[in-house]
Amino acid sequence: MLTFEQFQQAIRLDFTDPGEDGSEFECLVQELLQALGLDAQRTGVGPDQGVDIIAEETIFDRLGAKQIRRYVVQCKHYANSKTAVGSNDISDIADTLDRNSANGYLLVTSTPIKM
């Protein structure tokens, strides 16, 4: 498995390249999650209440029992405007997890986060 530093050196992305509306950025994130073995589906265009992708992974414990872990993924693509993602840009995480019966939350941004 690659370390984060090795990953950064191996892949150089120009985040202004995916279109300005964020849909191509969401597709990129979806494809990366799928490459990691998760079942990742975009929620569609329009108001999404802080959920751009639902990703699920199947995990088997030592006894072979199957568990599904569900993650909500929120994508923020501000690379073209070069603005940081602020706390006002992020939905209420606890409410989002509860509303989607999810175990985890992932925020993916194309610019830094400023809280």
N, C-alpha and C positions, 0 to 999 in steps of 0.2 A: 504494500500500500504506500502511496506517495505521501510525503509530509506536505504540509501546507506550503512551505517554501519551495519544494520541488514542483508542486502543482503550479505555483505562480510563475516559476521559471519556464515550465513546459508550455504553458498556455498564456498567451498575451492577447487579450481581447480589447478592441476599441469599442467601449460601451456607447459611443455616440453613433455607432453603425446601426444597431437595431432601431427601427423607426421611432419617431417621436411619440406616438400614441401609447407605447408600452406593450402592444400585443406581441410584437416580435421578441421583446425581452422576456415576456411570459412564456413564449414558446421555447426559448433557449433554456429557461429555468426548468420547464417541464421535461425537456429532452435530457438535461443533466440529471434530474431526479430519476428518470427512467433508466439512464445508463448506470445509476447506482443500484438498480434493482427494485425500485419502488414503482407501484402502479400509480401514476400521476395523471390526473385529468384536470384540464382547465374548466373553470366554472362558467365561462362564456363572457360575452361583451356586455357592458352596461353596469349598473349598480350592483356591487358584489358584497357589500357589507364587510369589507376587509378580507375577503377570501378570493384569491385569484386562481389557486390550484388546491385541490384536495389530493393528498398523497397517502397511500397506504402501503404498509409493509407487513409481510407475513413472517411471523417468528414462531419457531418450534422450541419448546423448552426441552429439558433433558429427558423427560418421559414421553416426548413426542406430541404433547398437547399443542394445538395450534392457537395462536393469538394474532389478532389483527391490530396493528397500531395505526392510528389515523392522525394525520397532521394537516393543519391548515397552513397554507403558504400565501403570504402577502408580498407582492412585488411592487417596488417603487423604482421607476426608471426616470431619474432626473438628470441624466448625464448631459443631455443637450442644453438644459438651462443652467447646468453646473451649480445647482443649489443643493444643500444638504437636506437630508430627511430629518424632520423634526418630530417631536412627540405629538404635535397636532395632526401630523400626517398618518399616524398609526391608529388603527381602531382599538377599542378596548379589548385587550387580549383575553382576559378571563371570560368576558361575555362571548367573544368569538369562539373560544374553545367549547363553551357550554352549548351555544347555539348549533354547533356542528358536531357535537358528541366526539370531540377530538382529544387525543392524548398529548399533542404537542403543537407548537407554533414555530414557524420559520419565517423570518423577515429577510428578503433578498433585495438588496439595493445596488444601484449602479453608481451611487455617490456615497460619501461618508454620512454617518448618522450624527446628528447634533442634538443632544438632549438637554 
